[in-house]
Structure formats: structure tokens, C-alpha cells
Amino acid sequence: MIFVKTFKGYEDRTADLDKEVNTWISSHAVRVKAINSVLSHEPECRAKTGDLIYTVVYESGEPIA
């Protein structure tokens, strides 16, 4: 079956998010169908940075947390 897993990080820490996604993929040995990313940026926020969201579409026998 096809499932979706979402990861959220910060646009100025892409390496951290990449590592988290790669670790999850490796540890669960899922078959990745697609990875999409979206940047949510609010210029008025205090941190002056946005959220980076990765959506991993994967194939597996059951959803994986």
C-alpha cells in the first residue's frame, strides 16, 4: 500500500531535516515513491525563518510512525 509520512524542520537547518528523513528511510527500509518539499515562510515572525516540510510518499505493508 501507499502511505505518507510528513517531516517538519526549519529552512536554515536543512541538513538536520535531511538526516532525519534519511535515517527514517534507512531504518524502516521503505520503498520511497516520492519526496516533496514545501517552505512556509512568515517574514513577520521573530525567528525570521520558515518551516520546511518534507512529505515522503512510500510503499509498505502498513503505515510507519
Secondary structure, 3 states (H helix, E strand, C coil): CEEEEEEEEEHHHHHHHHHHHHHHHHHHCCEEEEEEEEEECCCCCCCCCCEEEEEEEEECCCCCC
